[in-house]
Amino acid sequence: MKKNQGQSLIEMVVAIGVVMIIIVALVAVATISVRNANFSRNQSLATKYAQEGIEEARRLRDEEGNNFFIDNPSGCNITDTPAEGFSRQRTCSFDGDKTMTVTVVVSWTDAKGTHKSELTTRLTKWK
């Protein structure tokens, strides 16, 4: 009888070990899933903030008309913080007397490092 009791104890230890391995694996998968969901949310927000920066430059062009394309357009080159944890930089450069390239870069930092979302568009002198 003692021989059977010893095997039961060993079987119990092995079973607990297998259960622990499964639990650790599930926790690891859940952690990775949460991290990926946070990254996706931040990427989406960064793209939204970059699009807002492009739209603001477009609004400046529409309001200032021809003055927007003379020398350095007022307010086009900016660096700001659209939300906590995000930094936005908008750069405007002339491509001639009738076009301007607007680039907006939004960056953020998380546990994996610094990431960025970049959008570029060309604005033309249409008025």
SELUM-642947 format. One record per residue (C-alpha): x, y, z. Coordinates in steps of 0.05 Angstrom, whole numbers, padded with zeros to 5 digits, always signed. Example, Ala and Ser with C-alpha at 12.3 -4.5 7.8 and 13.67 -1.06 7.14 Angstrom:
BEGIN
+00246-00090+00156;+00273-00021+00143;
***
This chain:
BEGIN
+00000+00000+00000;+00056+00048+00014;+00080+00040-00057;+00013+00066-00085;+00012+00125-00038;+00081+00147-00062;+00058+00145-00134;-00003+00186-00118;+00040+00240-00086;+00086+00242-00147;+00026+00244-00193;-00002+00302-00152;+00063+00341-00156;+00067+00331-00232;-00005+00352-00240;+00006+00415-00199;+00068+00430-00241;+00029+00423-00306;-00027+00467-00280;+00024+00521-00259;+00057+00520-00327;-00011+00529-00360;-00029+00587-00314;+00038+00622-00327;+00028+00614-00402;-00043+00643-00398;-00019+00703-00357;+00037+00715-00408;-00012+00713-00466;-00059+00761-00430;-00002+00809-00415;+00020+00810-00488;-00052+00820-00511;-00061+00881-00465;+00006+00910-00488;-00014+00902-00562;-00083+00932-00549;-00050+00993-00516;-00002+01001-00574;-00059+00997-00624;-00098+01049-00585;-00038+01096-00582;-00023+01086-00656;-00095+01104-00673;-00093+01166-00629;-00026+01188-00658;-00054+01182-00729;-00115+01223-00708;-00071+01277-00677;-00028+01279-00740;-00090+01287-00784;-00112+01344-00739;-00045+01377-00750;-00053+01371-00826;-00124+01399-00822;-00099+01458-00781;-00047+01475-00835;-00102+01469-00888;-00145+01517-00847;-00088+01567-00842;-00078+01563-00917;-00152+01576-00929;-00155+01634-00880;-00090+01669-00900;-00097+01658-00975;-00036+01682-01014;-00001+01707-00951;+00006+01635-00930;+00056+01622-00986;+00098+01685-00973;+00163+01673-00934;+00148+01633-00871;+00074+01621-00860;+00053+01645-00792;+00038+01588-00745;+00051+01531-00794;+00114+01504-00761;+00094+01482-00691;+00112+01434-00636;+00057+01420-00585;+00027+01367-00540;-00042+01346-00566;-00053+01300-00506;-00015+01274-00447;+00041+01228-00469;+00040+01251-00542;+00084+01302-00577;+00066+01332-00645;+00113+01369-00692;+00088+01401-00756;+00138+01424-00808;+00120+01464-00870;+00168+01472-00928;+00160+01508-00995;+00164+01467-01059;+00160+01529-01103;+00115+01590-01104;+00050+01549-01109;+00060+01487-01067;+00080+01470-00996;+00094+01404-00963;+00066+01395-00894;+00092+01338-00851;+00064+01322-00782;+00100+01273-00736;+00066+01250-00672;+00108+01210-00623;+00097+01174-00558;+00136+01129-00511;+00115+01065-00479;+00150+01004-00447;+00176+00982-00515;+00208+01050-00532;+00190+01111-00573;+00141+01105-00631;+00116+01154-00683;+00062+01165-00733;+00078+01210-00793;+00032+01241-00845;+00052+01284-00904;+00010+01324-00952;+00020+01379-01004;-00020+01443-01002;-00028+01484-01065;-00042+01557-01077;-00112+01553-01103;-00142+01622-01090;
***
